Amino acid sequence: MTFRHHESPPITRKLIGQRVLRSEDVRLVTGRGHYLADISLPGQLHAAFVRSPAAHARIAAIDLSEAVAVPGVHLVWTGHDVEEFCSGIEAQFTAEGCELITMPLMARDVVRYVGEPIAVVIADSRAIAEDACDLVSIDFDDLEVVLDPRVSIEGGPVANGERPDNVGLRGRASFGDVDAAFDTAEHVVSALFHPGRVSASPMETRGCLASFDWSTQKVKLWTSTQMPHYVKLCLGLYLGFSEARCEVLSPDTGGGFGQKAHIYPEELIMPLVSRELGTPVKWVEDRRENLLAGAHAHEQYVTISYALDANGRISAVRTHALVDGGAYHAPPQTMAVEAWCTAAVTPTGVYDIPAAEYVYEGAVTNKCPVGAYRGVGYMAGTLARECLIDEAARTLRLSPFEIRRRNVVRDFPWVNPQGIAYEEGSWARCIDKLEEMVDYPAFLERQAKARDRGVYLGLGISVFVESSGESTGMIQAHGMNETYHDTATVKMDPTGSVLVTTGINSQGQGQETTIAQIASDVLGVPFEAITVDAGTSTKGAYGSGTVGSRGAVIAGGCVNRAAAEVREQLIAVAAQMLGVAKEDIELSDGQVTSKSDPEAKMEIADVAMAAHYDSNAWPDGFDTRLEATRAWDTSRPMFSNGGHAMIVELDPETGIVDVERVYSVEDCGVMINPMIVEGQIRGGVVQGIGLSLLEQLVYDNAGNLTTTSFLDYQVPTMDVSPPFEIQHLETPSAISAAGIKGMGESGLIAAPAAVLNAVNDALAAFGATLHDLPATPERVFNAIQGISTPEEPQPWQQLWDRAGVAGADPGDATVV
């Protein structure tokens, strides 16, 4: 039986859908995980970086003499030293209007953000290397610092000479008669939302260890990454290493959340210095470095407008998304993943809006580059759409559930204004389920009684749809030319145990367990017989990275196709051994049985042994490997959906907001493991609460990052985690393995909007509204006191004209 590249063989579900305990947890919770910092090689040296203390300056002179003279220092390099081997990392997304920007491995003549690497010191220990870094003397000639993206995008002072207009990204599109909808609207509501700058802050910081063998010209790189195969590709593209002689390994990874889905200069510098010195070199950053130089995330200014009729039906939406992209693109995703995704990927969300128009822009500033972080782009877009629809509900005196019901898509398949087809979904059911879980009438009664006591409760809801299982089908449907490539290898040994190798590695998502569940059901062998291996670039399987909620969908699809081929090989041998037709064979629970003769059965392990070593059991033309490597990619976009509702309590005297309870509804198709799904929801929602109420990377007027430790940058801890009630809907995908959809980002995509809506519901008693995140006590208190007023968005025509060309017609349904 053969299947085309985009087809997924059917799976008989047995373990899929079960709450199987995570097999990797025995190792991880007992402290036996093997992380990058745990790896040591004989003779290894240690690296530390001199990082720019200036946000924007010309390097007038560098004096390395004192650093070089420190005992135990083996090498000190500057940007000019590494330029001989690599001029920089080029980054450009195929989204319309994404401009090419080159990031040097280390700054050469100009520094463009505080934290940018200027020099690297290699020494016997990290402590010696850090001491030597302090002795590097640098003279700077200050340049004007560009920090506000709203000023930068207007062509203000130049932040990066490669983009003298400060534009890293710019595009626009219009679908349907937007002008007519707004001209005839009974109501128009508009707002400007500003989710702040945050860090993914994985528990394990970034790091890598390089070892170059001069005798074989091979380089081995251990790195804490979500994209080992992309890192390997970059070793060839940028450094000239033969890819066949490169091995990249990703050991146990203590969280990534998108921050580790990039290639960083440090990952390319370590192989170079290892080759130069002929010894392994290791770099592990501290938390200050991570907050300074690990990709930042999520900061955007999102202007959104709805045109509504008297009944609250939305007839058109306009969105302008401006991302503060920092000094460079963070390759490979670039700053486009924020603004482009916010405006262009799901401009209407779950709502049946017939006309949409959007502008997306990325401003170059003198800050750390912005990159991927869980829910990238979707979070800001969902925040704007869901918070504005609540404001519309207040204007029209409708409940937040009712206004959504009046606008939600109910019938599938449905095609949005851009022409993107949504084949299935439970969008209306999700709204109804949330209202049922909250018991909205009871909440209103409790809220009114609480206000009489001076206690202010708020309810916020947020519903979402996300592209699930980032794929070639999804990206090309949205007008880009990116192509993903992923494979898996399934190999059964003579004893019947199975090794599954995937190209998509794990950062704590539980993929060793979920992938084993899929392989077990396809092959009919016990779960315990499956070993899942990922995180190495040399074992046959290939992966485009653990990003975009694609782990279970894409890795699962690849494993399903490869395991299905091995299953067919087993069936062929078993049929020969039992003397029955192949169609008569069943594989389940580690046994082979005959449908027509229940007494005819044997262990799958016996069939595996015969497939390897008993030629009498081989049918004509049999391939004796019991091994297959197969690729899989989705033929079209697939979408998950869900929603959250939150109840908060607001203290008007302090401005402190406490989240009292979270209600979550998730539809990720068929769940492989509900326990893991619920864990992902809880983790993502708590991250969303953190960036909604606590987290903010703050720069001063000189471009210095002032939040460089967890004393200043407050992440959520268990005392912030509220009680959860989680329910599941199940709308299977028609194209994936067993109907599976992705869901790793869903918690963070919609949680911030639910938090802000809840805060604004509580603030409604004071006639106040917030549009900025985080909703800190200071901002909440000032809103109550009437000290702050939400910022007014720029006129739409001005935004449209700035992003277009002279004489362009906003009604044209084309991307400019």
N, C-alpha and C positions, 0 to 999 in steps of 0.2 A: 504494500500500500504506500503510495507516495502522495505528498501534499506540497502545494506550491508555497513559495516563500511567505506569503501573507496568510496562509491557512493554518489553523490550529486544530490538531486532531481532537476528537471528543475524549473526555475523561469520565470514567465511572467513579463517582465520588464516594469515598469511604472515609479517608482521613481528612480530605478537604472539607472544611466546615467544623472541624473538631477543635476543642480547646486543648491542644497538645502542649505540654510544658516545653519551654524553650530549651533545646539541647545545649546551647552555648552557655547558658547561665551557670551551670555547674562550674565551668572554668572561670567565668568572669566574677561571680560573686564570692568565690573563695580566694580571690587574689592571684589566680594562676593565668590570667590574661597576659599576653605578650605584646606590649605596646612599644612604640618607637623608642621611647626613652629607656626601655629595658634592654635594648639590643646593644651589645658591645663587641667590637672586633679587636683582635690583637693589634697593638700598636696604633690604635686610633687616636687622632688628634681632635681638637674641639674648636669650633668657630664662634666668633661673636662679631656683631656688626656695629660700626659707627653709623649712627642714624642722625639725620639732619635735625638740628634744633631750630632751624628757620623754615618758615612756610614757603617763602619765595625769595631766592637770593642767588646771586652769581658767586661761584666759587673763585675767589681771587688767588688763593694759595693753600696748599696742603703740605704740612711738615710731618713726615712719618718717622723721622730719625729716632725720637725717643721711644716710640712704640717698637720699632725694629730691634732696639738694643735691649729690650726686656728679656731676661733669661727665661727660656721656655717658649719664646715666640719663634715660629718657623717661617711665617710668611705674612706679609701685609700687602694687600692689593687695593687699588682704587678703581674707579670706573674706567679710567683710561687703560688699565691693565687688562680688564675683562673685555674691553671693546675689541681687542685684537682677535678674540674668539667669537664674539657675538655682539652685534651692534644694538640689539634690543629685541623685545618680543612684540611682534605686530599683532594687533587685534582689530577685527572689523566683523561685525555681524551682517548677515545678508538682509536684515530688516531695511526697508527703504530709508535712505538718508542717514545710515550709520557710517560715520567717517572713520577712516583709518587713523589710528594713533599708535605710535611705537613707544613702549616702555623700556628704558635702559635697564640693564641688570643692576647697575649702580649709577647714581648721578655722576655726570662728568663735569660739565661746565655750569649747570644750573640745577638747584634743588627746587622742587615744586610742591612739597608738603612736608610737614613735620613728621619724622619717622622714616623718610625715604633713605634707603641705604646709600652710604657714600664710600665706605671702605669696609673691608673684612679682614679680621685678624685670626690667624690660625696658630694655636698654641697647645701646650701639653694638657691644659685643663681649661674649662670654661672660665674659671676665676681669673687665671692668668690672662686669657684673651680679653676679658672685660677690663681688667686693669690696664692693659695695653691700649685698648680703645680710648680710655680716658686721657691717654697721652698724645693722641693724634690731634695736632693743632690745625685748625682751619680758619682762614680769613674769609669773610663774606662781604659782599656788596649788596645791600638790601634792595629788593625790587618790590613794586607795589603788590600787596597781597589781595587776592580776589577770593572772597568767602561767600558772598550772597549769590546764589544761582540766578535770582531774578534780575540782578544787575549784570551778572556775567553774560547771560543769554542775550542781552540787549547790545552786546559788543563792547562792553566796558574795558577796563584795563586787561591786558592779555595775561592769562593764567599759565598757558603752555604755548610756546612759540610755534609748535607744530600745528596748532589750531588757533590762528590769530583772531578769529571771530568768536572764539570760546564755544563753538558749537561742536559737540561730539556726536549729536544725534538730532535729526529733525525730519519730520514727515507729517502728512495729514491725509485724510480721506473722508469722503462723504457718501452715504448710501441712503437713497430715498429722498423725498422732498422735505428736507429738514426745515427750510425757511418757511414753507407754507404751514407746517405744523406749529412752529413757534408764533407765526403771525396770527393764527386763528385760535391759539390756546386760551382757554378760560383762566388758567393759572400757569404761571412760570415760577419755579423755585430754583434758586441757584445758591451755591456755596463754594468756598475755597477751603479744602482740607489739607492739613499739613502733618502727616505722620513723620515723627522725628527720626534722626540718624541713630542707628543702633548697631550693635555687634552681635554676631551669632554666639560668641562666647562659648565655644565648645569646652567641655571639661578638660580635654587634652588639647594643649596648644599645638601649633604647627611645628613640624620638625622633619629632618631627613638625615640620612647617613649614606655616604657615597664611598664606594670602594672600586678603584680602577686597577686592573691587573695588566701591567705593561707587557707581560709575556704573551698574553692572548689578545690584548687590546680590547678586553671586555670590561664594561662598567656595570656595576650592580648598585642599585639605588633603592634603599628602603625609605619610604616616605608616607606620612600620615595624610592620605589623599582619598578623595572620592572618585578619582579618574586615573588609575594607574596606567592604562593603555594610552591615554592622551599625554601623560607625562613622558612615557616612553617615546611617543611620536615626536615630542618636542626635543628630546635629546638628539634625535636625528636631524630634525629640521633646523634647529638653532645652533647646535654645537658641532654638528658634523659627525657624530658617532654613528657607526653602522647599527641600524636598528636590530639586525640579527645578533649583534654582540652586546645588546643592552638587555638588562633584566630589571624590571621595576616591581617592587614588592610592597604591598600595603598590609602591615601587620594589624593586629587588633587596633581599632581606632576608637578613641574616646569621644565620639560625637563629631559631626561635621556640619550638618544643617545647611550646606551650601557653601560655607566659607572655604571648605577644602575642595570645592569643585572648580578650582582654578589652577593654572600653572603660575608659580611665584618665582621671582628672581633667585631666591635662595636655593630652590630645587635645581637650578641650572648652574649656580656657582659652585655648589659642593662637588659635583663630578669634575669640574675644571680644576679645582684646587687639589682634589685627590689625585688626578693625573699629574699635576705639576709636582707634587711632593712624593708621589709613589706610596702613599699610605692612606688608610681610611680616614675620612673626616666627617664629624658629626656636628649638627646644629639643632638645638631644641630651644625654641624661644620661651621667654618668660611671659607673664601675663601683661606686663607693660608693653612689650613688643607686640603682643597679639592685639591689644586695643589700639596701638598706634598704627600698625602696618598690616594686620590681617584685614581683608576686604570688609569695608563697612556696608551698611545695607539700609534699604527701605525709605530713605528720606526723599520725599517728593512734595510738590505743591500741585494738588489736583483740583482743578476747577470743574464743576459739573453743573449742568442745568437740565431740568425736565420740563417739557411742555405737557400740560395735563388738561383734560376736559373737566366739566363740572362734576362728573362722577368719580374723578380720581384716576381715570385711565390715562396712561402715559402714551403720548403719540410720537415723541421724539426725545432724543438725548444728545447733548453735546458734552464732550469731555476734553479737557486740556490737561496733559500730564507733563510736568517738568521735574526731571530728576537732577539732584545735585550729584553729578557723576564723579567728582574728584578730579585729580590731575591727569589720570590716564584711564583708558579702558582696562578693566580687570579681565584678562583673556582666560578662556575663549568667549565667555558669555557677553562681555562688554556691558556698559551702562544701559544698553537697549533692553535688557531683560526687565528693568524696572518700568520706565516710561512707556516703551512700546507695548509691553505686556499689559500694563494698566489700561491703556487706551484702546489697543487694537485687538487683543485676543478675545476678550469677552465684554464688548462695550455695552451690551444690554443685560448681562447677567442672566437671571432666570426669567426675565420679563419679556412679554410679547410686545416689543416696541418696534414699530414698522420702519422707523427712520433713525439713523445714527450718524453722527459726525464727530471726528476726533482730530486732535493735534497732539503729537508727542515730541518732546524736546529733551535733550540732555546737555546740561551746562558743564563746561570744564571749569573747575575751581581749584584752589590750592589746599585741597584736603586729600586724605587717603582715598584711593579709588573705591567706588561702590561696586559690589558684586552680588553674587547670589546669596540669599538667605531664605530658608523655608517659606514657601508661599510667595516667592519673589514676583513682584508686579501684581499678582492676584490680590495680595493683602490690601494694597493701596486702592486698587480699583474697587474691591468689595467694600472697603471702608467708605469711599465716596458714594457709591450707588446706594448702599444700605442705610447710611446715615441721612442722605438726602431724602430717601423715600419716607423715613420717619418724620422729617421736617414737613414733607408734603402731607403726611397723615395728620399732623397737628394743625396745619393750615386748613385742611378740609374737615377736621374733627372726625376722623376715622380711626379705628383701632389700627395698630401696626400690623396686625394679622389680616384685617379686612382689606387694607389698601394693597397688600401683597397678593391676596387672593384675586383681587380684581385685575391684576396685571400679569400674574404668573402664566407661563406656558402650560397648557394642559394636554394637548394632543401631540403625539409623536408618530412619525418623525416630524421634526420642525426645522425650518431653515431660517437662520437669523438674517438681518439685513445685508451682511457681508457675503451671504451665500454659503455659510458653514452649516452643514447638516448635523443635527443632533438626533440620533436614532432612537434613544430611549432615555427615560428619566422619571423620577418620582418627585418632581419639584413641588407640585400642589400638595401632595400627600405629606411632604416634609413640613410645610407650613401648618397644616392641620394637626400633625402629630405634635409639633412644638406647642401649639396652643392648648392641646389636650394635656400635655405633660405639665405645663405651667399652671393650668387651671386659671385661666385669665380672669374670669369674674371674681373668683376668690382672691386673686392677687389685688385687683382694684379695690376690693373691700378692705383688705389688710393695709394697702397703701394709704387709703383715706384715714383709717383709724390711727395709723402711725403718725401721719402729719399732725393730727390733733394733739399728739404727745410730743411734737417737735422732733420726730424721727422721720428722715426723708429716704424713702425707698424708691428705687428706679428699676424698670424692666427694659431690657434691650434685647432685640432679636436681630439675627443676621442669617440670611440664607445665601447659598453660593452654588456655583457650578464651576468645576475646574477641569481643564484638559488633563486626562489621566493616562499615565504611561507615555511620557514624552517620546515622540516617534517621528519618523520621516513623514508619515501620513498627516500628522498634526501640523508639523512645521510647514510643509508644502501647501497644505490647505489654507494657510495664512499668508501665502505669497512669498515664501522664502525658499532658498535652494539648498538648505542644509540637509545632509543625509546621515542617518544614524546607522551603525553597524554593530550588531551584537550576536554572539554565538554562545553555545554551551556544549560541553562534551559529557556524555554519559557512558560509563564503562563498567561492565559487570565482570568480576574475576571468576576463576573456576569454582570458588566456594559459594558463589551467589551473593557476595557483598558487592556494593555498588559505590563507585566514586563519581560524583557529579562535580564538574568544574564549570563555574560560571565566570563570565567576564565582568559581572557587576558585583562589587564588593560591599560589605556591610559596615556601617558605623554605629551599630547597635539596634538595627531595625528587626532583628530576629530572622534574617534570611536563611541562616543555616537550618532553621526549623521549618519555615514555610516552603522552601524549595524542596526539602526532604519530603514534606507531605505530598507535594505534587508528584515527585518521582516515585514515591511509594505507591500511590494510587495508579499511576500509569503502568508500572512494572509488576504490581501485585506482590511486592516483597514487603517484609515488615519495615516499619519506620527505622528500627534500630540497625537495619542492614545498610542504611544510606549514610554516606559521608559526603558533606558538601565542602568544597574547597574554592575559595575565591581570593582575590587580592594579589595575584601574581600574573605577570605579563607573559609567562613562558610556558604555560601548561595547555596550550591549544585553544582555549576559549578566549573570546575578545569582547570588550565592552566599551560602550560610549559614555559610561559614567553613571553613578548613582545620583541622579538628579531627576526633577520633574515627576515625582511619584511613579517611577518606572521600574523599580526593583522587582516587585512581584509580577507585574504585567509582562515586562520584556524578558527578564531572566526566566520567569515561569513559562513563558511561551517558547523560549529557546529550549529549555529543559524538556518541556512536553514533546516537542518535535523530535529531539534526539532520543528521548526515552521511548517514544512510540516506535522508532526504528529498531531499537534494541528489543523491544517487546515482540515485534514481528519476527526477528531472528530467533528469539526463544520459542515462539509459537511454531515456527517451521521445524525446529529440532524436536520439540515435544510431540508434534503430530507424527513425525517420522518414527519416534521411539514408541508411541502408543498405537501406531497403525491406524490413525483416524485422520479425517480431513482437518485442515487448519481452522476452518470455520467452527469446528467442534471443540476447540480448545479454550479453556478459561484459565486465567492467571489471577490468583487472589490468595491473600494470607500466606504467602510463601509456598503455595502449592499449585500444581498443574492438575486440572481435572477435565474430564470429558463430559460434555453436556449430555451425550447420548448414553454414556456408560459410567455411572457414578463410582463404580468400583475401579475404574481405570484412572489412576492418579499417581503422582510422584511429587517429590520436592523440586522446587525451582532450582535449588542448588545442585541437584543431580543433573538437571538439564544443562546448567551452566558448565558443569564439569565435562559432560559429554560434548558440548559445543566446542570446548577447547581441545579435548584429548581423545575423543572416540569417533573416528572417521566413519564407523558404521552407522552412526546416528545422524550423519549429515545428509540432507537432501541434495539433489543435484544442484550444482552451482552455488552451494552455500559458502558465504564469507565467514571465516571462523573467528572474527574479532570480538563479537558482542560489544561493539563500541560504535558510537556515532557522534559526530559533531554537526550541529545544525544551527542555522540562523533563523531569526524570526523578527518581524517588524509589523506594525499594524498598517493595514491598507488604507485606513481613514482615521480621523480623530475619534477618540472615545472620551466620554465625560463622566466623572463622578459628581455627586451632588450631596448636599446636606445642609445643616444649619445648627446654630447655637442660640440659646436664650440664656440670659444672665440676670440675676437679681442682685442689686448692689444696695448698700446702705451708705449714705453720705452724711458726714458730720459737718454741719454748716459753720461751726465755730473753729474747726481746724482745717477743713477742706479735705480731710482724709476720706478715701473711698475704700470700703471693704466689699469684696465679692462674696455674697452670701451663698449662692448656689449656681451651678451650671447645669443646663439641660442641653444635651447634644443628640442630634439625629444624623446618622451617617448612611449613605447608600453608595457603597463601593462595589456593587454587583455581588457576586458570590464571594463570601469571606473565606479565605484559606484557614485562618485561625482567629476567631472572634476575640480571644484574649489579647492577642497582639494588636488587633485593630483598636481595641479599647485603650490599650497602653499608648498607642500612637495619638489617639484623640486627646487623652489626658495630658500628655507631654506637650503637644502642640498648643492646646488651649492655655496651659499655664505659661508657655512662652508668650502667647498673645496677651495675657494679663500683664506679664512683665513689661512688654514694650508699650502697653496702653497706660499703665499707671506708674511705672518705676524707671524704665531704662531710657537713657539719653546720652549720647556722646556729644560733649559740649566743647566748642572751640572759642577761645577768647578773640579779641579784636585783632591780635597779631597772628592768628592762625595756630596758636598753641592748643593742643588737646589737653583739657583740664581734667578729664575723667580717665585716668590712666591706671586705676586699680579698682578692685571691688569695694574699696572704701568709698569711692566716688561714683562708680558705675554700679548701680544696684540691680542685681538680677533677682528673679523670684526664687524663694526658697520654700520648703514644705509648709511653713507657717502661712504662706500666702495661698496655698492650694486649697480651693474650696471643695465641698462635697459635690459629686457628679451624679447625674442620672443620665444614662446612655441607652438609647434604643436604636435599632437597626431596621432599615428598609433594604430590600434586595431586588434590584433590577439588573439582571445579568447582561453582560456585554455579549453581543452576537458574534464577536470576532476573536475574543481572547481565550486562553486556556481556561476551560470550565466556567466561563462567564465572569472572570476576575477583572476588577478595575483597580486602579491605584488610589491610595488614600493618605500617603505619608505627610502631605502638606495641609490636609483639610482643617486640622485644628487651628493652625495659625492663620490660614486664609481668612476665616470668618470671625474669629474670636475678638480681634480689636474693634470691629464695627459693633459687635454686641455689647462690648464694654462701654464704648463711647455713647451708644444709644441709651444704655441704662443710666449712665451719668447724666445725660441730657434730659432723660425722663425725670430724674430726681431734681435737676436744676429747673425744670419747668415751673415748679412752685415759686421760684424767685424771678421768673421771666428771663432766665439766662441760658446761654448756649455756648458750648465749646466746640471748636473745630480742629484743635491742635492736639497731638499726642506727643508725650505722655500727658495724661490728665493729672498732673501733680497737685498736691495739696495747695500750693501757691496759686496755680492757675484756677483751680476750683474755687478757692476762697475769693480771689479777685473777681471771678465771674459773678459770684453771689453779691459782692459789694458793688458791682457795676463798674469796676475799674478797667476791665478789658472788654473790647468789642471785637467780634469775629471780623477778620480782614475781608474786604470786598474784593471779588475777583475782577480781573481786567475785562474790558469789553471784548465780547467774542470776536467781532470783526477784526479787532486789532491783533488778537492772537492768531486768527486764521491767516491774515495777511502776512504777518511776520514769518509764518512757517511755509508760505507758498511762494509763488512767482507773480510777477506783475500781470494783472489782468486775469488772474485765475478766477473761475466761477465756483463759489462754495457749494453750488448744487451739483457739480460734476461728480459722478460716482467713480472717481479714479484716485489712485494714490499718487501724490506728487513727490 
